[in-house]
Amino acid sequence: MIEFTTLHVVAAAGGLLVLFGVWRAGARRARAAAEANRSGARLVSLVGRVLFNAGLIVAVQWVVITHPGSPWLLLAVLGLPALFAAYALTRALTVTTVDTSRRRR
């Protein structure tokens, strides 16, 4: 028959506690690495979409400028993207605050 002393039980419990801590730390590290990987992929995806859309706008503008026609078409092709860019920059650079006051009863 196997007999366990108090020291054996405490050592086994301590070993299990250490293993659990190592497992949790590894899971936390893996989760952080996965989140960093996802945010990097989102950034690359965003940059790709921005570059594609910018290229599309430049291509349309190039066609309209190299084949002169109506001045209104030229104004629309150059002005409309400028309006969208100005709107996006204004939203990005505007500081807004949310002033909410809650009364405690």
VMD Tcl script that builds the backbone (N, CA, C; Angstrom):
set m [mol new atoms 315]
animate dup $m
set s [atomselect $m all]
$s set {name element resname resid chain x y z} {
  {N N MET 1 A 0.831 -1.173 0.000}
  {CA C MET 1 A 0.000 0.000 0.000}
  {C C MET 1 A 0.881 1.243 0.000}
  {N N ILE 2 A 0.457 2.268 -0.761}
  {CA C ILE 2 A 1.227 3.504 -0.857}
  {C C ILE 2 A 0.700 4.467 0.200}
  {N N GLU 3 A 1.628 5.035 0.952}
  {CA C GLU 3 A 1.241 6.010 1.973}
  {C C GLU 3 A 1.766 7.383 1.582}
  {N N PHE 4 A 0.901 8.384 1.700}
  {CA C PHE 4 A 1.280 9.754 1.403}
  {C C PHE 4 A 1.384 10.527 2.708}
  {N N THR 5 A 2.449 11.269 2.829}
  {CA C THR 5 A 2.594 12.134 3.998}
  {C C THR 5 A 2.026 13.504 3.644}
  {N N THR 6 A 1.940 14.342 4.615}
  {CA C THR 6 A 1.452 15.702 4.398}
  {C C THR 6 A 2.369 16.438 3.438}
  {N N LEU 7 A 3.654 16.202 3.541}
  {CA C LEU 7 A 4.619 16.840 2.651}
  {C C LEU 7 A 4.385 16.429 1.200}
  {N N HIS 8 A 4.062 15.149 0.963}
  {CA C HIS 8 A 3.777 14.679 -0.391}
  {C C HIS 8 A 2.535 15.360 -0.964}
  {N N VAL 9 A 1.499 15.480 -0.158}
  {CA C VAL 9 A 0.243 16.101 -0.611}
  {C C VAL 9 A 0.466 17.577 -0.910}
  {N N VAL 10 A 1.188 18.263 -0.035}
  {CA C VAL 10 A 1.448 19.694 -0.245}
  {C C VAL 10 A 2.323 19.887 -1.483}
  {N N ALA 11 A 3.323 19.042 -1.666}
  {CA C ALA 11 A 4.192 19.146 -2.841}
  {C C ALA 11 A 3.404 18.883 -4.120}
  {N N ALA 12 A 2.522 17.896 -4.107}
  {CA C ALA 12 A 1.709 17.601 -5.293}
  {C C ALA 12 A 0.760 18.762 -5.600}
  {N N ALA 13 A 0.138 19.327 -4.565}
  {CA C ALA 13 A -0.767 20.458 -4.773}
  {C C ALA 13 A 0.008 21.662 -5.304}
  {N N GLY 14 A 1.203 21.890 -4.771}
  {CA C GLY 14 A 2.034 22.990 -5.266}
  {C C GLY 14 A 2.451 22.779 -6.707}
  {N N GLY 15 A 2.795 21.551 -7.047}
  {CA C GLY 15 A 3.161 21.242 -8.428}
  {C C GLY 15 A 1.999 21.471 -9.383}
  {N N LEU 16 A 0.806 21.038 -8.980}
  {CA C LEU 16 A -0.384 21.274 -9.805}
  {C C LEU 16 A -0.671 22.762 -9.950}
  {N N LEU 17 A -0.469 23.510 -8.882}
  {CA C LEU 17 A -0.691 24.953 -8.924}
  {C C LEU 17 A 0.298 25.625 -9.876}
  {N N VAL 18 A 1.556 25.193 -9.836}
  {CA C VAL 18 A 2.566 25.735 -10.750}
  {C C VAL 18 A 2.225 25.380 -12.193}
  {N N LEU 19 A 1.829 24.137 -12.452}
  {CA C LEU 19 A 1.446 23.739 -13.806}
  {C C LEU 19 A 0.252 24.547 -14.317}
  {N N PHE 20 A -0.717 24.779 -13.438}
  {CA C PHE 20 A -1.882 25.581 -13.819}
  {C C PHE 20 A -1.467 27.017 -14.149}
  {N N GLY 21 A -0.566 27.586 -13.345}
  {CA C GLY 21 A -0.087 28.945 -13.604}
  {C C GLY 21 A 0.656 29.046 -14.921}
  {N N VAL 22 A 1.505 28.052 -15.211}
  {CA C VAL 22 A 2.242 28.040 -16.476}
  {C C VAL 22 A 1.274 27.905 -17.648}
  {N N TRP 23 A 0.269 27.051 -17.494}
  {CA C TRP 23 A -0.727 26.866 -18.552}
  {C C TRP 23 A -1.491 28.160 -18.810}
  {N N ARG 24 A -1.910 28.857 -17.731}
  {CA C ARG 24 A -2.652 30.115 -17.881}
  {C C ARG 24 A -1.791 31.196 -18.542}
  {N N ALA 25 A -0.526 31.276 -18.136}
  {CA C ALA 25 A 0.369 32.276 -18.724}
  {C C ALA 25 A 0.580 32.004 -20.210}
  {N N GLY 26 A 0.731 30.744 -20.563}
  {CA C GLY 26 A 0.889 30.396 -21.976}
  {C C GLY 26 A -0.351 30.732 -22.782}
  {N N ALA 27 A -1.517 30.464 -22.204}
  {CA C ALA 27 A -2.773 30.782 -22.902}
  {C C ALA 27 A -2.917 32.290 -23.062}
  {N N ARG 28 A -2.540 33.045 -22.037}
  {CA C ARG 28 A -2.624 34.505 -22.105}
  {C C ARG 28 A -1.678 35.036 -23.178}
  {N N ARG 29 A -0.467 34.485 -23.205}
  {CA C ARG 29 A 0.508 34.903 -24.206}
  {C C ARG 29 A 0.024 34.564 -25.618}
  {N N ALA 30 A -0.553 33.393 -25.778}
  {CA C ALA 30 A -1.065 32.982 -27.095}
  {C C ALA 30 A -2.217 33.876 -27.526}
  {N N ARG 31 A -3.093 34.225 -26.586}
  {CA C ARG 31 A -4.216 35.103 -26.905}
  {C C ARG 31 A -3.719 36.485 -27.316}
  {N N ALA 32 A -2.705 37.010 -26.605}
  {CA C ALA 32 A -2.145 38.317 -26.947}
  {C C ALA 32 A -1.487 38.280 -28.325}
  {N N ALA 33 A -0.777 37.199 -28.618}
  {CA C ALA 33 A -0.131 37.071 -29.930}
  {C C ALA 33 A -1.179 36.987 -31.039}
  {N N ALA 34 A -2.255 36.253 -30.797}
  {CA C ALA 34 A -3.317 36.140 -31.806}
  {C C ALA 34 A -3.986 37.485 -32.038}
  {N N GLU 35 A -4.209 38.246 -30.976}
  {CA C GLU 35 A -4.832 39.569 -31.121}
  {C C GLU 35 A -3.910 40.519 -31.881}
  {N N ALA 36 A -2.620 40.476 -31.589}
  {CA C ALA 36 A -1.662 41.316 -32.320}
  {C C ALA 36 A -1.636 40.927 -33.788}
  {N N ASN 37 A -1.728 39.643 -34.066}
  {CA C ASN 37 A -1.741 39.161 -35.446}
  {C C ASN 37 A -2.987 39.643 -36.177}
  {N N ARG 38 A -4.133 39.570 -35.494}
  {CA C ARG 38 A -5.377 40.035 -36.107}
  {C C ARG 38 A -5.347 41.520 -36.390}
  {N N SER 39 A -4.848 42.335 -35.438}
  {CA C SER 39 A -4.820 43.781 -35.653}
  {C C SER 39 A -3.855 44.118 -36.784}
  {N N GLY 40 A -2.755 43.381 -36.904}
  {CA C GLY 40 A -1.842 43.601 -38.021}
  {C C GLY 40 A -2.489 43.261 -39.344}
  {N N ALA 41 A -3.270 42.198 -39.369}
  {CA C ALA 41 A -3.970 41.807 -40.602}
  {C C ALA 41 A -5.029 42.839 -40.960}
  {N N ARG 42 A -5.709 43.379 -39.940}
  {CA C ARG 42 A -6.703 44.417 -40.219}
  {C C ARG 42 A -6.051 45.647 -40.821}
  {N N LEU 43 A -4.861 46.008 -40.298}
  {CA C LEU 43 A -4.157 47.171 -40.817}
  {C C LEU 43 A -3.740 46.954 -42.260}
  {N N VAL 44 A -3.218 45.779 -42.568}
  {CA C VAL 44 A -2.801 45.471 -43.938}
  {C C VAL 44 A -4.017 45.482 -44.862}
  {N N SER 45 A -5.131 44.936 -44.387}
  {CA C SER 45 A -6.348 44.924 -45.186}
  {C C SER 45 A -6.837 46.347 -45.445}
  {N N LEU 46 A -6.786 47.189 -44.427}
  {CA C LEU 46 A -7.219 48.574 -44.581}
  {C C LEU 46 A -6.314 49.313 -45.558}
  {N N VAL 47 A -5.022 49.131 -45.437}
  {CA C VAL 47 A -4.074 49.787 -46.347}
  {C C VAL 47 A -4.317 49.317 -47.784}
  {N N GLY 48 A -4.565 48.049 -47.963}
  {CA C GLY 48 A -4.839 47.534 -49.301}
  {C C GLY 48 A -6.094 48.146 -49.911}
  {N N ARG 49 A -7.144 48.243 -49.102}
  {CA C ARG 49 A -8.385 48.839 -49.615}
  {C C ARG 49 A -8.208 50.310 -49.935}
  {N N VAL 50 A -7.464 51.040 -49.087}
  {CA C VAL 50 A -7.220 52.461 -49.334}
  {C C VAL 50 A -6.424 52.639 -50.623}
  {N N LEU 51 A -5.379 51.838 -50.793}
  {CA C LEU 51 A -4.567 51.953 -52.016}
  {C C LEU 51 A -5.361 51.595 -53.265}
  {N N PHE 52 A -6.208 50.580 -53.181}
  {CA C PHE 52 A -7.028 50.199 -54.331}
  {C C PHE 52 A -7.989 51.329 -54.707}
  {N N ASN 53 A -8.674 51.879 -53.706}
  {CA C ASN 53 A -9.626 52.964 -53.990}
  {C C ASN 53 A -8.915 54.203 -54.511}
  {N N ALA 54 A -7.752 54.526 -53.944}
  {CA C ALA 54 A -7.000 55.684 -54.440}
  {C C ALA 54 A -6.579 55.456 -55.890}
  {N N GLY 55 A -6.128 54.247 -56.197}
  {CA C GLY 55 A -5.756 53.940 -57.576}
  {C C GLY 55 A -6.934 54.050 -58.529}
  {N N LEU 56 A -8.093 53.614 -58.083}
  {CA C LEU 56 A -9.299 53.719 -58.909}
  {C C LEU 56 A -9.665 55.180 -59.175}
  {N N ILE 57 A -9.592 56.002 -58.135}
  {CA C ILE 57 A -9.903 57.433 -58.304}
  {C C ILE 57 A -8.898 58.086 -59.246}
  {N N VAL 58 A -7.629 57.785 -59.061}
  {CA C VAL 58 A -6.597 58.372 -59.930}
  {C C VAL 58 A -6.790 57.919 -61.380}
  {N N ALA 59 A -7.147 56.674 -61.585}
  {CA C ALA 59 A -7.359 56.179 -62.952}
  {C C ALA 59 A -8.501 56.913 -63.634}
  {N N VAL 60 A -9.604 57.103 -62.929}
  {CA C VAL 60 A -10.748 57.825 -63.513}
  {C C VAL 60 A -10.360 59.276 -63.789}
  {N N GLN 61 A -9.667 59.896 -62.839}
  {CA C GLN 61 A -9.242 61.274 -63.051}
  {C C GLN 61 A -8.283 61.379 -64.243}
  {N N TRP 62 A -7.384 60.423 -64.372}
  {CA C TRP 62 A -6.422 60.430 -65.478}
  {C C TRP 62 A -7.139 60.337 -66.819}
  {N N VAL 63 A -8.125 59.462 -66.898}
  {CA C VAL 63 A -8.870 59.313 -68.160}
  {C C VAL 63 A -9.596 60.604 -68.511}
  {N N VAL 64 A -10.223 61.228 -67.531}
  {CA C VAL 64 A -10.979 62.452 -67.820}
  {C C VAL 64 A -10.047 63.606 -68.177}
  {N N ILE 65 A -8.899 63.694 -67.520}
  {CA C ILE 65 A -7.974 64.799 -67.799}
  {C C ILE 65 A -7.299 64.620 -69.155}
  {N N THR 66 A -6.912 63.399 -69.507}
  {CA C THR 66 A -6.222 63.180 -70.788}
  {C C THR 66 A -7.163 63.236 -71.984}
  {N N HIS 67 A -8.445 63.044 -71.774}
  {CA C HIS 67 A -9.430 63.153 -72.851}
  {C C HIS 67 A -10.356 64.319 -72.509}
  {N N PRO 68 A -9.922 65.531 -72.832}
  {CA C PRO 68 A -10.713 66.698 -72.411}
  {C C PRO 68 A -12.096 66.702 -73.064}
  {N N GLY 69 A -13.036 67.107 -72.257}
  {CA C GLY 69 A -14.411 67.174 -72.748}
  {C C GLY 69 A -15.108 68.308 -72.031}
  {N N SER 70 A -16.092 67.976 -71.301}
  {CA C SER 70 A -16.880 68.960 -70.583}
  {C C SER 70 A -16.123 69.453 -69.350}
  {N N PRO 71 A -16.109 70.777 -69.126}
  {CA C PRO 71 A -15.474 71.285 -67.898}
  {C C PRO 71 A -16.234 70.841 -66.632}
  {N N TRP 72 A -17.534 70.581 -66.783}
  {CA C TRP 72 A -18.315 70.120 -65.628}
  {C C TRP 72 A -17.918 68.702 -65.221}
  {N N LEU 73 A -17.603 67.885 -66.219}
  {CA C LEU 73 A -17.138 66.530 -65.929}
  {C C LEU 73 A -15.783 66.574 -65.219}
  {N N LEU 74 A -14.910 67.456 -65.681}
  {CA C LEU 74 A -13.606 67.622 -65.035}
  {C C LEU 74 A -13.774 68.105 -63.596}
  {N N LEU 75 A -14.657 69.054 -63.385}
  {CA C LEU 75 A -14.920 69.561 -62.040}
  {C C LEU 75 A -15.480 68.453 -61.141}
  {N N ALA 76 A -16.382 67.663 -61.666}
  {CA C ALA 76 A -16.967 66.577 -60.874}
  {C C ALA 76 A -15.923 65.518 -60.531}
  {N N VAL 77 A -15.085 65.165 -61.511}
  {CA C VAL 77 A -14.093 64.114 -61.286}
  {C C VAL 77 A -13.008 64.561 -60.313}
  {N N LEU 78 A -12.665 65.832 -60.335}
  {CA C LEU 78 A -11.655 66.331 -59.403}
  {C C LEU 78 A -12.268 66.781 -58.072}
  {N N GLY 79 A -13.464 67.319 -58.111}
  {CA C GLY 79 A -14.067 67.889 -56.906}
  {C C GLY 79 A -14.691 66.872 -55.976}
  {N N LEU 80 A -15.339 65.867 -56.524}
  {CA C LEU 80 A -16.027 64.881 -55.681}
  {C C LEU 80 A -15.069 64.110 -54.774}
  {N N PRO 81 A -13.963 63.578 -55.283}
  {CA C PRO 81 A -13.016 62.923 -54.370}
  {C C PRO 81 A -12.422 63.897 -53.343}
  {N N ALA 82 A -12.248 65.155 -53.754}
  {CA C ALA 82 A -11.736 66.148 -52.812}
  {C C ALA 82 A -12.728 66.381 -51.677}
  {N N LEU 83 A -14.005 66.376 -51.986}
  {CA C LEU 83 A -15.022 66.532 -50.940}
  {C C LEU 83 A -15.007 65.354 -49.969}
  {N N PHE 84 A -14.911 64.134 -50.505}
  {CA C PHE 84 A -14.851 62.956 -49.630}
  {C C PHE 84 A -13.598 62.977 -48.755}
  {N N ALA 85 A -12.464 63.355 -49.342}
  {CA C ALA 85 A -11.219 63.421 -48.573}
  {C C ALA 85 A -11.304 64.504 -47.500}
  {N N ALA 86 A -11.871 65.647 -47.840}
  {CA C ALA 86 A -12.013 66.720 -46.862}
  {C C ALA 86 A -12.937 66.299 -45.721}
  {N N TYR 87 A -14.006 65.602 -46.045}
  {CA C TYR 87 A -14.926 65.125 -45.014}
  {C C TYR 87 A -14.222 64.139 -44.074}
  {N N ALA 88 A -13.480 63.194 -44.662}
  {CA C ALA 88 A -12.785 62.194 -43.841}
  {C C ALA 88 A -11.720 62.851 -42.968}
  {N N LEU 89 A -10.956 63.786 -43.529}
  {CA C LEU 89 A -9.937 64.469 -42.733}
  {C C LEU 89 A -10.549 65.325 -41.638}
  {N N THR 90 A -11.635 66.006 -41.950}
  {CA C THR 90 A -12.295 66.832 -40.944}
  {C C THR 90 A -12.810 65.979 -39.800}
  {N N ARG 91 A -13.415 64.842 -40.109}
  {CA C ARG 91 A -13.899 63.940 -39.048}
  {C C ARG 91 A -12.747 63.382 -38.228}
  {N N ALA 92 A -11.642 63.054 -38.893}
  {CA C ALA 92 A -10.503 62.462 -38.189}
  {C C ALA 92 A -9.802 63.478 -37.297}
  {N N LEU 93 A -9.772 64.733 -37.709}
  {CA C LEU 93 A -9.029 65.747 -36.964}
  {C C LEU 93 A -9.878 66.567 -36.009}
  {N N THR 94 A -11.179 66.349 -36.007}
  {CA C THR 94 A -12.053 67.091 -35.112}
  {C C THR 94 A -12.115 66.395 -33.764}
  {N N VAL 95 A -11.893 67.170 -32.726}
  {CA C VAL 95 A -11.961 66.633 -31.374}
  {C C VAL 95 A -13.379 66.839 -30.863}
  {N N THR 96 A -14.002 65.757 -30.480}
  {CA C THR 96 A -15.355 65.852 -29.944}
  {C C THR 96 A -15.349 65.352 -28.514}
  {N N THR 97 A -16.188 65.937 -27.721}
  {CA C THR 97 A -16.332 65.486 -26.337}
  {C C THR 97 A -17.778 65.105 -26.104}
  {N N VAL 98 A -17.955 64.171 -25.236}
  {CA C VAL 98 A -19.296 63.752 -24.867}
  {C C VAL 98 A -19.498 64.176 -23.422}
  {N N ASP 99 A -20.367 65.145 -23.243}
  {CA C ASP 99 A -20.644 65.633 -21.902}
  {C C ASP 99 A -21.984 65.089 -21.453}
  {N N THR 100 A -21.910 64.038 -20.686}
  {CA C THR 100 A -23.135 63.461 -20.140}
  {C C THR 100 A -23.068 63.551 -18.634}
  {N N SER 101 A -24.146 63.908 -18.067}
  {CA C SER 101 A -24.182 63.950 -16.604}
  {C C SER 101 A -25.304 63.044 -16.150}
  {N N ARG 102 A -24.936 62.185 -15.272}
  {CA C ARG 102 A -25.932 61.270 -14.713}
  {C C ARG 102 A -26.154 61.621 -13.255}
  {N N ARG 103 A -27.373 61.705 -12.914}
  {CA C ARG 103 A -27.704 61.980 -11.520}
  {C C ARG 103 A -27.863 60.668 -10.796}
  {N N ARG 104 A -27.250 60.605 -9.657}
  {CA C ARG 104 A -27.440 59.428 -8.814}
  {C C ARG 104 A -28.554 59.701 -7.847}
  {N N ARG 105 A -29.401 58.726 -7.723}
  {CA C ARG 105 A -30.538 58.916 -6.817}
  {C C ARG 105 A -30.315 58.202 -5.533}
}
mol reanalyze $m
mol bondsrecalc $m
mol representation Tube
mol addrep $m
